[in-house]
Amino acid sequence: MRGKIIGTGSFAPAKVLDNNDLANLVDTNDEWIRERTGVVRRHIIEDESVTSMGTAAAEQALKDSGMKAEEIDLIIASTISSNVILPCAACEIQKGIGAVNATCFDLNAACTGFVFAYNTAQAYIAAGIYKNVLVVGVEALSNLLNWEDRGTCILFGDGAGAAVLTAEEGTILPMVTHSDGSRGEALTCNSRHNKDWQEHLEDDSTYLQMHGQEVFKFAVRKVPEVIGEVLEQADISIEEIDLFVLHQANRRIVESVAKKLKQPIEKFPMNMHEYGNTSSASVGILLDELNREGKLKAGQKILLAGFGAGLSWGASLIEW
Ligand code: UT7
């Protein structure tokens, strides 16, 4: 057995901060942010939370799938920025949508989170343990940002993306994942709940911190590599891939991957101009936009790829 995506959904908060708004907060400007990142605006929570955004995206994905909430066997929520530590965000989403028969857990793989959650769903379906799985990538990164650090606050945004998978006949399609904890220093955020929390409370380390160039170089090297590994396992040529749905961290990263893979940039849809980098939500949001715009056709081969903190990276082949 293998999982097939039968519904998608997404949510972005109504409040928008554009690059000019950020230029009022830190020493930056619209031109720099657009040119270096491709980001123009990002959506930021006000009354929303990881729970409410995840629930809204999940509701939409369920509706799109035509499935009832009670039919969902498993909910995996990928997040690093939940307002909820206990119970987990997946349980909160379960409560919100009424998926009373689901088993629920969260997964932390940062910007690779949606891909890791999708792969975990596939593994459970292939093993015959669960049939219908809801995957949600959801982040309120604005809670983790130091709004005085122009190296990070200009990049990220909040939102949620979701997909419903159901079991179908067929062998599981290739998925390749990697982690390298020895390079974790490149992207960190200390918990505000450490036992020495008082020392850390006003400390920069409790905000998201990133060695931008190091992460950039890692991404442009590892993403083409892991896509190559998936293609080799699938025994197909790169020309057979219709779309590459990559984590939306930076337009220059996506362009560099396209160039390294010698593929036209048109095969690499992007939406970071609207949302910024939404970490584990980005792949789900983009997939949902493409789906709603009717750009995904039955039988198309699509490569999902994520990369980020851990360090972690991975890619999965899907057939629409
Ligand atoms: O999702 C998880 C994975 N994360 C990523 O993939 C992020 C990967 N990294 C990046 O996207 C890029 O490294 C950044 C967008 C974060 C930074 O771009 P960069 O081209 O690597 O810039 P830089 O850090 O090398 O800085 C270049 C210059 C510096 O000035 P000098 O030293 O050349 O005078 C910075 O001080 O740009 C300056 N700078 C800024 N200027 C205006 C850095 N940030 C800003 C800013 N506005 N926000």
Boltz pocket constraint, residues with backbone or C-beta under 6 A from the ligand:
constraints:
  - pocket:
      binder: B
      contacts: [[A, 27], [A, 28], [A, 29], [A, 32], [A, 33], [A, 36], [A, 37], [A, 111], [A, 150], [A, 151], [A, 154], [A, 155], [A, 211], [A, 212], [A, 213], [A, 214], [A, 215], [A, 216], [A, 219], [A, 249], [A, 250], [A, 253], [A, 277], [A, 279], [A, 307], [A, 308], [A, 309]]
      max_distance: 6.0
